[in-house]
Amino acid sequence: VKGNASITELDVSGNNLEDSGLRLIAAGIADSNLCHNTTLRRLSVADNGISPDGALTLSLALKVRAVRVVNIDVSANPLYDTGITHMFDAVFMGTPFVSVCVADCQFGLPGVVKMAEAVAVSETLKVLDVSNRYKDEVGAYALGNKIDEMGSQVLADAIGDSHSVTMLDISGNTIGPKGAAALLERLLPANVYTEIPNPERGFMGVVNDWNDRETMRQRGSKGCLRSLKLRDCSLGSEAAQAIAKELGRNPALLGLDLCQSGVG
């Protein structure tokens, strides 16, 4: 990676790199001799046994101003709350990530709080994946994230402050109906328009406004989510009613995943 002026995507998932291997990757991205990789945009180091110490090493490399990675996947690594804090410190410090995947990283509320602090101030983050994907032999997410009702509400508040995140995947977390309701409030609402749009701009003008975070903030939107994944979140009938209400008023919604969430 070091010195390569053409590579834009690097996927080394599932190679058992551990922290020692990750240090080599990080050194290739940014080193002390100012030989930084400025072309890499997508980096996946998923499922490599990376610890919180490894997350710190990677975060330091990604904070270097010349580095231009905008899509990062560190899923299925035991980062815990400390590692998540390190990764999102890069977001908090202004690293212009567009997509961050921290699925199955074994963090709980403390990690969510630090994540939320970073998300709230990000002006670039569009896609956030905090889901759980891998079940053990008894069908539980034993090595997954532990985002509960309170955690989802904290995250929802941060998404509302940011007006940047448009897609959230929180599948496989026990967020409960109240957690789901908090996230539903952050969906981009079409009813921010109280009058017929200017005919000269037409519907595409409205769509462009939907995609502009500052316009939506000024119009009173509580968030800009357009895709929400709640797969296997054990929501129940209470959440189903809130979801039905949202579907009835929101033509801006692009995607809603409710598979195996108990809303039937």
Secondary structure, DSSP 8 states (H G I E B T S, - for coil): -TT-SS--EEE-TTS--HHHHHHHHHHHHS-TTS----S--EEE--SS---HHHHHHHHHHHTSTT----EEE-TTS--HHHHHHHHHHHHHTT---SEEE-TT----HHHHHHHHHHHHH-SS--EEE-------TTS--TTS----HHHHHHHHHHHHHH----EEE-TTS--HHHHHHHHHTTB--GGG--S---TTTHHHHHHHHHT-HHHHHHTT-S--B-EEE-TT---HHHHHHHHHHHHTT-TT--EEE-TTSS--
